[in-house]
Amino acid sequence: MTNRKKLLGAAVALGAVAIAAVLWVPQVTFAHCQIPCGIFDDPARFTELREHITTIEKSMNQINELSSEPGEHANQLVRWVMNKEDHSDDFAEIITYYFLQQRIKTPESDDATANETYVNHLTLCHKMLVTSMKCKQTTDLANVTALRDLVDSFEKAYNAK
C-alpha cells in the first residue's frame, strides 16, 4: 500500500471519528424557551420533574451502596454523585425557568384569593428548590420523599386555578 493510500485511509477514518464526535455531543436543553412562544405543556413538565426525582433517588441508592467500598468504586461513585447533581439542577431549572418565570403570574388586582393562590404557588416552588438543593448536598432519601410530596402538592395547587 502506498503512502498516499495510507494517508487517504487515515484522513477518512479521522473524518468519520470527527463526525461521530459531533453527532454524539450531548445537547444542552432548557426547561422552556423565553421568547415567549406561548406553547406550554404543564403535564409534561410535571412528568419531567418526577423523572428527575426518580433519577436522584436511584443515584442516592447507588452512592449509598457503592460507599461500602469507596476505594474499589471510586469512579462509579463520582459518576453517580455527578448524575445526582445534574438532575437536581435540571429539576430546579424547570421550577425556575418554566414555572416561576413564565407560568405563575403576579395577580393584577388586590383580589385576596388570587394573592393567596400566588403566595401558595411561590411558597411551594421555593420549598421544592430548597429540597432539590438538599438532594444535591446529601444522600438522605427523606429529601426525595419530601420532594415527591412537594411536587404532588404543587401540581394539585397549580391545577386548581
C-alpha positions in Angstrom: 0.0 0.0 0.0 1.4 3.4 -0.9 1.8 6.3 1.5 -0.8 8.2 -0.4 -3.4 5.4 0.2 -2.4 5.2 3.8 -2.9 8.9 4.3 -6.2 8.9 2.5 -7.4 6.0 4.7 -6.3 7.8 7.8 -8.0 11.0 6.7 -11.3 9.2 6.0 -11.1 7.4 9.4 -10.3 10.7 11.2 -13.2 12.4 9.4 -15.5 9.6 10.5 -14.4 10.0 14.1 -14.9 13.8 13.9 -18.4 13.4 12.5 -19.3 10.8 15.1 -18.0 13.0 17.9 -20.1 16.0 16.7 -23.2 13.8 16.5 -22.7 12.3 19.9 -22.0 15.5 21.8 -24.9 16.0 24.3 -27.1 18.9 23.5 -28.0 21.3 26.3 -31.7 21.5 26.8 -33.6 24.0 28.9 -37.0 23.8 30.6 -38.6 26.1 28.1 -37.9 29.0 25.8 -38.2 32.6 26.9 -39.3 34.1 23.6 -42.4 34.0 24.8 -43.7 31.4 22.4 -47.0 30.7 24.3 -46.5 26.9 23.8 -46.7 25.2 27.2 -47.2 21.6 28.3 -47.7 21.6 32.0 -48.3 17.9 32.3 -45.0 17.2 30.5 -43.2 19.4 33.0 -44.7 17.6 35.9 -43.7 14.3 34.3 -40.1 15.6 33.9 -40.0 16.7 37.5 -41.0 13.2 38.7 -38.4 11.6 36.3 -35.7 13.8 37.8 -36.8 12.8 41.3 -36.6 9.1 40.4 -33.2 9.5 38.9 -32.0 11.4 42.0 -33.3 8.6 44.2 -31.6 5.9 42.1 -28.3 8.0 42.3 -28.6 8.2 46.1 -29.2 4.5 46.4 -26.2 3.7 44.2 -24.0 6.1 46.1 -25.1 4.6 49.4 -24.5 1.0 48.1 -21.1 1.8 46.5 -19.9 3.7 49.5 -19.3 0.5 51.4 -16.1 0.1 49.4 -15.3 3.6 48.1 -11.7 2.7 47.0 -13.0 -0.1 44.8 -15.9 2.0 43.4 -14.4 5.5 43.3 -15.1 6.1 39.6 -18.7 4.9 39.8 -19.2 6.9 43.0 -18.1 10.1 41.2 -20.4 9.4 38.3 -23.4 8.8 40.5 -22.7 11.9 42.5 -22.4 14.0 39.3 -25.6 12.4 38.0 -27.5 13.3 41.2 -26.2 16.9 41.0 -27.2 17.2 37.3 -30.7 16.0 37.9 -31.1 18.2 40.9 -30.1 21.2 38.8 -32.4 20.2 36.0 -35.3 19.9 38.5 -34.5 23.4 39.8 -34.2 24.7 36.3 -37.8 23.6 35.4 -39.2 25.2 38.6 -37.3 28.4 37.9 -37.4 28.9 34.2 -40.7 27.3 33.4 -43.0 27.8 36.4 -41.6 30.9 38.3 -40.6 32.9 35.2 -43.4 32.0 32.8 -46.4 30.2 34.3 -47.0 31.7 37.7 -48.4 35.2 37.1 -48.4 38.0 39.6 -52.0 38.9 40.4 -53.1 42.1 38.7 -55.6 43.1 41.3 -56.0 43.2 45.1 -58.1 40.1 44.9 -57.3 38.3 48.2 -58.0 34.8 46.8 -55.7 35.4 43.8 -53.0 36.7 46.1 -53.3 33.8 48.4 -53.0 31.4 45.5 -50.0 33.3 44.2 -48.2 33.1 47.6 -49.0 29.4 47.9 -47.5 28.7 44.5 -44.4 30.7 45.3 -44.0 29.1 48.7 -44.3 25.6 47.2 -41.8 26.4 44.4 -39.4 27.8 47.0 -39.7 24.7 49.1 -39.1 22.5 46.0 -35.9 24.5 45.2 -34.6 24.2 48.7 -35.4 20.5 48.8 -33.7 19.8 45.5 -30.7 21.6 46.9 -30.7 19.3 49.9 -30.8 16.4 47.5 -27.6 17.7 46.0 -26.0 18.0 49.4 -26.9 14.6 50.8 -27.9 11.1 50.1 -30.8 11.3 52.6 -33.7 9.6 50.9 -36.1 11.6 53.2 -35.3 14.5 50.9 -36.5 12.5 47.9 -39.8 11.7 49.7 -40.3 15.3 50.6 -39.6 16.4 47.0 -42.2 14.0 45.7 -44.7 15.2 48.2 -44.0 18.8 47.3 -44.4 18.2 43.6 -47.8 16.5 44.3 -48.9 19.4 46.4 -47.7 21.9 43.9 -49.4 20.1 41.0 -52.7 20.0 42.9 -52.5 23.7 43.8 -51.3 24.7 40.3 -54.1 22.8 38.6 -56.8 24.2 40.9 -56.5 27.6 39.2 
